[in-house]
Amino acid sequence: MIQIKHGDLTWDILFDKHTQGKALINNEEIEYSIAPDGINAWHILSANKSYRVGLIEDNKEKKVVLLRVNGKKIQLTAHTQIDQLLTKMGISQSSSQKINELKSPMPGLVIDVPIAVGQTLELGQPIIILEAMKMENILKAPAVVTIKKIMVEKGSPVEKNEVLVLFE
């Protein structure tokens, strides 16, 4: 079962692969048909209503999906049964822990440091380029971070687990 939320609305949805064209939504059986309508787009028919749905953005880490439904943007969150169970247990799968530093995952040589103190980086932006075993490894921002202090410079040798950058 997947729990979908949009604002104050919540739907518990169960798709059964053995009963294609039917789903349980809040314990009510709903019939639907779905057909591709381009790249990342679908045409859905249900209860004599037609919906054109296009995927705008899918943030798997935050479990947020931005869709365009009949021309209107809608943001949904989707939580699986495992997500719901972990929430009930008080355990969060999200990366809400504050990340204070970036450590070297291996010994190597710093090839480039394309960042500056005070710079704010988005998730996945390059922080350090490290050469190890004749391969370039791009160490990326693990979350949205602001650079507090750079502990290494271009040409520096580093050891495994050495702190390379501190975040605010």
Secondary structure, DSSP 4 states (H G I P E B T S, - for coil): -EEEEETTEEEEEEE-TTSTTEEEETTEEEEEEEEE-STTEEEEEETTEEEEEEEEEEETTTTEEEEEETTEEEEEEEE-HHHHHHHHTT---S--SPP-EEE-SS-EEEEE----TT-EE-TT-EEEEEEETTEEEEEE-SSSEEEEEE---TT-EE-TT-EEEEE-
